Amino acid sequence: VDIVHPTPADVFPAASVVRILAQYGEAIRGIHGHLEGVPINEEINALRFKTGMVEEENASLRGSTKTMEAIDTITRRQEKRARIELKRQLTSVQESQRQDQENFRKLQEFVTSQLGRHS
């Protein structure tokens, strides 16, 4: 059985690790102490409030968008109906004009034929 005696090189890393852990422990405690002074809950509550406000604004904008889409749909429907009605009226006016021309032509023929008889 061999007996192993620790050499200073083997002991140094362990002491070094303990010292480094102690230093980091102090740093961690310092950071923790600093963070305890920061009003994190207040910031979280403020962020939640802002989030709520943004969500309400988004809901309002979505509602406005839906309203505008509905208005657009109604407007397009009314424009289509107006175009159809205008076409119907134009067709009616054109037919009336054609009928008037036909009646005028017949009247002209009648007058011409009557004048021809009396001459």
WOTAWO-V136141 format. One record per pair of residues at least 24 apart in sequence whose ideal C-beta (glycine too) atoms are under 10 Angstrom apart, sorted by the first residue. I is the first residue (numbers start at 1). J is the second residue. D is the distance in whole Angstrom. If there is no record, write none. Layout:
# WOTAWO-V136141
((I | J | D) (I | J | D))
This chain:
# WOTAWO-V136141
none
